[in-house]
Amino acid sequence: MLDIKIVKTTTPKAKTPDDQLGFGRVFSDHMFIMNYDKGQGWHDARIVPYAPISLDPSAVVFHYAQECFEGMKAYRTADNRIQLFRPDCNARRMNNTQDRLCIPEIPVEDFVQAVKALVEVEKDWVPHSEGSSLYIRPFTIATMAQLGVHASTSYQFIIICSPSGAYYKEGLAPVKIYVEDTYVRACPGGTGFTKCGGNYAVSLLAGEKAEEKGYSQVLWLDSQERKYVEEVGAMNIFFKIDGKIYTAEALEQGGTVLPGVTRRSIIELLKDWGYEVVEGKLAIDTIMAAAKEGKLEEVFGSGTAAVVSPVKQLDYEDQSAFINNGEIGPLTQKLYDTMTGIQWGKLPDTKGWIVPVCQG
């Protein structure tokens, strides 16, 4: 168990009204920091006032991108309890990422303890309005001051929090997606399964081009044949075709698709409800053909921020697939209602996914 020292701010910030929060623009009063040094391990766990980080200009993170991050939320229930959703899954995924990037792992129990401790200190920052939450961003950066392509010998593990408004202020609006067949996000044996900044940096150009054309997201294809669907922007993606659910395989090591915590939870729910879930290769041509035959019933993305994001249209080359008359499908709606119901304490947690933090 970590011995976490706590130093509270003497100048707390004014809280932003829930309806003005947006996402990722407002940050709470404190942050968690823990250091790593070779030969000493992880040490000096502390919660301190939120402030800029001082790093040497030659720090490894700046030059060789040795860093990674996670994304999760804390929720306030109707009876004012504050809780987390499957934080152990985030901890294990972060360790998979850190292992791939030659960053020392953080024990799962230490990760969860650190998140819980910071959220308890920041409990007043967990929004009260429906659909809002406290977004939590754990990340690790390489801090060794030395040029040369080698793994760092020192790191900082940091957690910051950002109160965020409801993702869907006016209901779940289905989106248009552009299928990217020129650029690729990840390749076999690379870092596609990790949550590292480099994966997101290489996705920006295609994302901006898609946005200029009026699309909300980019659907990535595989890097070898430009044939099989992988994931969408910052989300995993699912296709309901003729009653079956299809999604790309997400391997814990070496895969090209991020093994999303929301994705994993959705698959468990779908199987509980009797659906056949196929995790594997699905060709974009198969999807477009299914749309023409009237068999492409629903398409939705999944991720921490949106939970599920319904898709109304896929555009690939000179073809367009229109889904469910542009409306959210019944299964997508059921998944959203069930997931958010569990997360915000409206539905019983029969899966053991919820980790209580404190009374708000």
Legacy VTK file of the C-alpha trace (Angstrom):
# vtk DataFile Version 3.0
C-alpha trace
ASCII
DATASET POLYDATA
POINTS 360 float
0.000 0.000 0.000
1.233 3.461 -0.911
2.033 5.989 1.774
0.462 9.024 0.100
1.383 12.437 1.478
-1.278 15.113 0.953
-0.627 18.846 0.681
-3.806 20.800 -0.022
-3.977 24.050 -1.927
-4.394 27.307 -0.032
-6.012 28.970 -3.059
-8.851 26.728 -4.280
-10.340 27.558 -7.669
-13.899 28.667 -8.237
-16.053 25.821 -9.574
-17.328 26.126 -13.132
-21.110 25.575 -13.484
-21.913 22.110 -14.828
-23.566 23.480 -17.967
-20.364 25.348 -18.901
-17.853 22.532 -18.405
-17.436 20.979 -21.847
-14.611 18.426 -21.920
-10.975 18.726 -20.874
-10.901 22.485 -20.344
-11.325 22.810 -16.579
-9.006 21.119 -14.076
-9.400 20.455 -10.372
-7.286 21.793 -7.501
-4.905 18.873 -6.975
-2.894 16.210 -8.776
-1.208 12.955 -7.776
2.499 12.477 -8.476
4.792 9.501 -7.893
8.424 9.219 -8.966
10.456 6.307 -10.275
14.236 6.005 -10.208
16.212 2.976 -11.302
17.415 1.081 -8.252
14.783 2.692 -6.034
11.536 1.843 -7.793
8.349 3.877 -7.473
8.490 6.253 -4.515
7.380 9.561 -3.002
3.639 9.240 -3.674
1.916 12.546 -3.022
-1.127 14.665 -3.737
-0.206 18.309 -4.264
-1.799 21.468 -5.691
-2.315 21.362 -9.468
0.596 23.242 -11.039
2.946 23.227 -14.055
5.533 20.454 -14.253
9.204 21.374 -14.417
11.283 19.178 -16.753
14.739 19.421 -18.259
14.651 20.325 -21.994
16.533 17.100 -22.727
13.978 14.896 -20.927
13.426 11.666 -22.826
9.671 12.249 -23.131
10.251 15.249 -25.411
12.621 13.563 -27.835
11.693 9.880 -27.922
8.015 9.976 -26.866
8.368 7.533 -23.991
5.006 8.192 -22.364
1.510 6.770 -22.017
-1.854 7.596 -20.485
-5.262 6.306 -19.459
-8.779 7.734 -19.419
-11.473 6.987 -16.834
-14.240 8.680 -14.856
-15.657 9.162 -11.385
-19.451 9.345 -11.124
-21.790 10.913 -8.558
-24.936 8.889 -7.898
-28.393 10.227 -6.995
-27.751 9.448 -3.310
-24.442 11.348 -3.443
-22.041 8.422 -3.570
-18.908 8.786 -5.685
-17.741 5.715 -7.574
-15.388 4.430 -10.267
-16.021 2.015 -13.140
-13.583 -0.915 -13.465
-10.381 0.986 -12.510
-8.470 -2.289 -12.275
-8.965 -2.729 -16.037
-7.396 0.667 -16.685
-4.503 -0.251 -14.398
-3.820 -3.520 -16.225
-4.103 -1.886 -19.646
-1.671 0.834 -18.579
0.786 -1.820 -17.442
0.498 -3.527 -20.845
1.287 -0.193 -22.459
4.184 0.518 -20.111
5.649 -2.913 -20.689
5.619 -2.301 -24.468
7.295 1.095 -24.019
9.975 -0.120 -21.543
8.377 1.812 -18.658
8.334 0.085 -15.254
4.906 -1.256 -14.346
2.811 0.165 -11.518
1.137 -2.428 -9.270
-2.593 -2.553 -9.993
-3.491 -1.996 -6.359
-1.230 1.087 -6.205
-2.802 2.541 -9.350
-6.319 2.057 -7.978
-5.347 3.415 -4.555
-3.834 6.529 -6.129
-6.931 7.201 -8.233
-9.258 6.696 -5.276
-7.158 8.924 -3.017
-7.117 11.798 -5.504
-10.835 11.513 -6.274
-11.638 11.584 -2.546
-9.587 14.767 -2.121
-11.333 16.235 -5.188
-14.841 14.931 -4.385
-16.340 18.423 -4.531
-15.202 18.591 -8.169
-17.387 15.641 -9.205
-20.297 17.327 -11.024
-23.874 16.912 -9.835
-25.865 17.227 -13.059
-27.092 14.195 -14.996
-24.598 12.816 -17.498
-21.672 14.818 -16.134
-18.647 13.256 -14.456
-15.096 13.795 -13.241
-12.742 12.734 -16.038
-9.514 11.216 -14.688
-6.278 11.254 -16.685
-3.427 9.081 -15.310
-0.212 9.340 -17.335
3.454 8.415 -17.143
6.338 10.395 -18.645
10.060 9.661 -19.000
12.033 12.344 -17.163
15.698 11.335 -17.564
17.726 14.313 -18.848
19.802 12.738 -21.598
19.754 12.501 -25.382
20.152 9.073 -26.931
17.618 6.446 -27.952
17.485 4.485 -24.718
14.803 3.824 -22.136
14.753 6.407 -19.383
15.925 5.535 -15.883
13.493 7.968 -14.231
9.754 8.593 -14.621
6.817 10.409 -13.128
3.361 8.894 -12.794
0.816 11.712 -12.594
-2.968 11.865 -12.297
-5.034 14.958 -13.058
-8.814 15.432 -12.987
-11.162 17.431 -15.181
-14.867 17.885 -14.407
-16.722 17.292 -17.657
-20.225 18.042 -18.834
-22.671 15.598 -20.373
-21.315 14.199 -23.642
-24.774 14.165 -25.207
-26.529 17.367 -24.154
-29.389 16.865 -26.616
-29.592 13.085 -26.827
-27.561 10.485 -28.704
-27.171 12.005 -32.165
-25.916 9.518 -34.801
-22.802 10.634 -36.688
-21.246 10.325 -40.142
-17.939 8.461 -40.465
-15.329 8.571 -43.223
-13.441 5.342 -44.003
-9.741 6.199 -44.303
-7.917 4.072 -46.886
-4.701 6.075 -47.402
-3.249 6.653 -43.947
-2.987 3.992 -41.244
-3.041 4.219 -37.480
-1.202 1.041 -36.443
0.464 -2.106 -37.770
0.958 -5.642 -36.435
3.772 -5.768 -33.894
3.552 -2.012 -33.286
1.868 -0.019 -30.548
-1.756 -0.089 -31.719
-2.898 -1.916 -28.576
-1.307 0.702 -26.319
-2.626 4.057 -25.177
0.389 6.163 -26.074
0.449 9.661 -27.493
2.125 8.621 -30.737
-0.953 6.658 -31.794
-3.051 9.787 -31.505
-0.514 12.101 -33.129
-0.467 10.030 -36.330
-4.280 10.091 -36.469
-4.607 13.882 -36.457
-4.086 14.549 -40.180
-6.739 12.096 -41.343
-9.065 13.318 -38.609
-8.717 16.946 -39.685
-9.321 16.086 -43.337
-12.434 14.118 -42.411
-13.720 16.980 -40.274
-13.233 19.416 -43.167
-15.499 17.166 -45.241
-18.216 17.151 -42.587
-17.465 13.843 -40.858
-17.264 13.305 -37.113
-14.763 10.457 -37.097
-12.350 8.392 -39.185
-12.713 4.625 -39.464
-9.265 3.049 -39.787
-8.500 0.042 -41.965
-5.686 -2.456 -41.449
-2.193 -1.391 -42.485
-1.352 -4.406 -44.657
-4.270 -4.795 -47.041
-6.366 -1.646 -46.358
-9.273 -4.067 -46.247
-10.346 -4.877 -42.697
-11.947 -2.402 -40.267
-10.117 -1.682 -37.032
-11.284 1.239 -34.883
-12.718 4.736 -35.097
-10.686 7.748 -33.992
-10.628 7.461 -30.210
-13.182 4.649 -30.066
-13.671 0.971 -30.776
-16.474 0.166 -33.226
-19.208 -2.485 -33.502
-21.378 -3.608 -36.419
-24.715 -5.426 -36.073
-25.176 -7.418 -39.269
-28.126 -9.754 -39.672
-28.460 -10.211 -35.915
-24.762 -10.842 -35.142
-22.350 -8.350 -33.594
-18.928 -7.887 -35.201
-15.910 -5.998 -33.904
-12.170 -6.092 -34.540
-10.069 -8.322 -32.322
-8.284 -6.415 -29.559
-5.214 -8.248 -28.297
-3.610 -7.335 -24.983
-0.154 -7.534 -26.575
0.895 -6.895 -30.172
-2.543 -6.079 -31.574
-3.513 -3.075 -33.677
-6.704 -2.169 -31.810
-6.958 -0.617 -28.345
-8.549 -3.093 -25.885
-11.121 -0.612 -24.582
-12.608 -1.011 -21.123
-15.998 0.102 -22.457
-15.585 -2.303 -25.388
-14.857 -5.171 -23.037
-17.872 -4.333 -20.881
-20.202 -4.064 -23.885
-19.099 -7.476 -25.159
-19.852 -9.005 -21.751
-23.325 -7.458 -21.737
-24.060 -8.559 -25.307
-23.121 -12.149 -24.511
-25.280 -12.032 -21.361
-28.192 -10.949 -23.568
-27.700 -13.879 -25.922
-26.009 -12.160 -28.862
-23.284 -13.855 -30.845
-20.228 -11.568 -30.792
-17.597 -12.157 -33.461
-14.180 -10.676 -32.657
-12.018 -10.835 -35.744
-11.434 -9.574 -39.259
-14.357 -7.860 -40.957
-13.821 -6.452 -44.441
-15.148 -2.999 -45.274
-16.515 -4.496 -48.522
-18.579 -6.938 -46.437
-20.031 -4.038 -44.458
-20.914 -2.014 -47.548
-22.510 -5.074 -49.160
-24.531 -5.743 -46.006
-25.805 -2.172 -46.133
-26.997 -2.630 -49.731
-28.740 -5.878 -48.771
-30.473 -4.230 -45.808
-28.570 -6.387 -43.305
-26.432 -3.666 -41.698
-28.768 -3.003 -38.783
-26.722 -0.892 -36.359
-23.227 0.602 -36.051
-21.833 2.240 -32.931
-18.534 3.302 -31.421
-17.583 2.765 -27.784
-15.284 4.631 -25.437
-14.944 6.237 -22.018
-16.097 9.719 -23.040
-19.161 8.862 -25.124
-19.898 5.354 -23.732
-21.556 4.542 -27.075
-21.764 6.714 -30.189
-24.355 5.703 -32.811
-23.381 5.893 -36.484
-25.858 6.852 -39.210
-23.603 6.818 -42.275
-20.339 5.264 -43.489
-18.641 6.653 -46.597
-16.007 4.535 -48.349
-14.535 5.504 -51.703
-17.624 6.324 -53.809
-20.063 4.312 -51.680
-22.294 5.324 -48.782
-23.871 3.021 -46.234
-26.936 4.423 -44.481
-27.811 2.854 -41.136
-31.234 2.559 -39.471
-32.736 5.580 -41.267
-30.262 7.851 -39.501
-31.648 7.015 -36.057
-30.106 5.344 -33.026
-30.774 1.610 -33.045
-32.599 -0.179 -30.201
-29.564 -2.245 -29.199
-27.291 0.814 -29.165
-29.821 2.615 -26.956
-30.113 -0.382 -24.624
-26.334 -0.592 -24.250
-26.075 3.117 -23.507
-28.885 2.988 -20.949
-27.426 -0.084 -19.254
-23.828 1.128 -19.136
-24.691 4.615 -17.896
-27.265 3.155 -15.524
-24.568 1.065 -13.845
-21.997 3.873 -13.886
-24.292 6.449 -12.295
-25.885 3.988 -9.863
-29.324 3.927 -11.485
-29.122 0.187 -12.149
-27.778 -2.531 -9.839
-24.168 -3.568 -10.431
-24.564 -7.298 -10.939
-21.143 -7.581 -12.597
-18.936 -6.234 -9.793
-17.725 -3.392 -11.987
-18.262 -0.508 -9.570
-15.604 0.546 -7.046
-16.913 2.943 -4.371
-14.724 5.879 -3.373
-16.541 7.927 -0.769
-19.714 9.723 0.130
-19.908 13.018 -1.694
LINES 1 361
360 0 1 2 3 4 5 6 7 8 9 10 11 12 13 14 15 16 17 18 19 20 21 22 23 24 25 26 27 28 29 30 31 32 33 34 35 36 37 38 39 40 41 42 43 44 45 46 47 48 49 50 51 52 53 54 55 56 57 58 59 60 61 62 63 64 65 66 67 68 69 70 71 72 73 74 75 76 77 78 79 80 81 82 83 84 85 86 87 88 89 90 91 92 93 94 95 96 97 98 99 100 101 102 103 104 105 106 107 108 109 110 111 112 113 114 115 116 117 118 119 120 121 122 123 124 125 126 127 128 129 130 131 132 133 134 135 136 137 138 139 140 141 142 143 144 145 146 147 148 149 150 151 152 153 154 155 156 157 158 159 160 161 162 163 164 165 166 167 168 169 170 171 172 173 174 175 176 177 178 179 180 181 182 183 184 185 186 187 188 189 190 191 192 193 194 195 196 197 198 199 200 201 202 203 204 205 206 207 208 209 210 211 212 213 214 215 216 217 218 219 220 221 222 223 224 225 226 227 228 229 230 231 232 233 234 235 236 237 238 239 240 241 242 243 244 245 246 247 248 249 250 251 252 253 254 255 256 257 258 259 260 261 262 263 264 265 266 267 268 269 270 271 272 273 274 275 276 277 278 279 280 281 282 283 284 285 286 287 288 289 290 291 292 293 294 295 296 297 298 299 300 301 302 303 304 305 306 307 308 309 310 311 312 313 314 315 316 317 318 319 320 321 322 323 324 325 326 327 328 329 330 331 332 333 334 335 336 337 338 339 340 341 342 343 344 345 346 347 348 349 350 351 352 353 354 355 356 357 358 359
